[in-house]
Amino acid sequence: MSQFALQPGIDDTEVLLERASVRDASAIEVLLCRHRARLESTVRLHMDHRLAARFDPADVVQECIVQAWGELPRYLRERPIPFYPWLLRIALER
C-alpha cells in the first residue's frame, strides 16, 4: 500500500498536498484544477461589472492557476492557510 493512499474519512487534499511536495505532477495538476469551476463562479460573483465586460472569469482563473503553479513550492513549505483559500486569494487578487 502506498504511503499516499487515501484512508476512509480523510480529505484527499492532504494526500494530494503530500504527493505534490515530492513533485508528483499528477497530484499538482489535480490540486490546481479541481477547484476551477468553484473559483470561476466566485470570480464572476466578485468581479466588478465594468471589468466583466472586458475580462472572462475563466481567463482570470487560468491566470490564477498559472501563478499558483509557480508559487506552489513556497506554499507547500509554509502552508500559511488551507489550500482552497490560498487559491481563492490568488484569484481574487487577479
N, C-alpha and C positions, 0 to 999 in steps of 0.2 A: 504494500500500500504506500502510495506517495506521501511524503511529508506535507504536501499541499492539498491532499484530498479533503473534500468537504465532509464535515461532520453534521449530523442531523441537528437542526435548530440554530446553526451558526450562519450568520450573514456571509455570503460568499465574497463580499467586498474585501474583507480582511484577508481571505485566502488569495484573492487576486492581487492585493497590495503586496503581500509577501512574495508572490511569484514575480511581480513587477520589480521588486527590489533586487532580484537576481537576474534582471534583464530578460525576463520571459516576454518576448514580443507579442505573443497572442494574448497574454494577460493584460499587457499595456493597452492593446487595441480594444479589448473588451471594456476595460476601465474607462477609456476616453470616449467610447462610442455608445455605451449602454444608456447614457442619460441624454442623448442627443435630442430626442423628442420633448422631453421634460424641459431641457434648457431652452429649446426653441419656443415653447409655449410661454415660459417665464420671460424671455427676452421680448417676445411680442407684446406681452401684457405691460411690461415696464417701459417699452420704447416710446419716446415722445412721438406724437402723431406727425409732427413735422419731419422727423427723421424716417418714419415708417414709409413715407412716400419715396424716399431715395435709397433705403437700405432694406434688404431682405433679412429677417431674423435668422434664416438658415445660413446666410453668409457670415453673420456675426458669430453664430455657434461654430462654424467651421474655423474661423479665425481663433476662437477661444480654444478649440481642440489643438490647433497647431501650437498656440502659445503654451498650453498645458503640457504638451509633449516635451517642449524644451525645458519647462520648469519642473517636470516630474521628478528628476533625480533629487533636487533640493527638497521637494515636498516629502519624498519618501524618507529622507534623512531626518527631517524635522517633524513632520506630521503635525503642523500647528493647529489644524482643525480637521473635522471629518472630511472625507473625500468629496462628497457631493457639494457641501457648502463651499469648499475650496474652488471647485469648478464653476459654481454659480457666481462666486465673487469675480472670477476672471471674466466670465460672460457679461456680467453687469457693468464691469469697468470698461469693457469694449464698447 
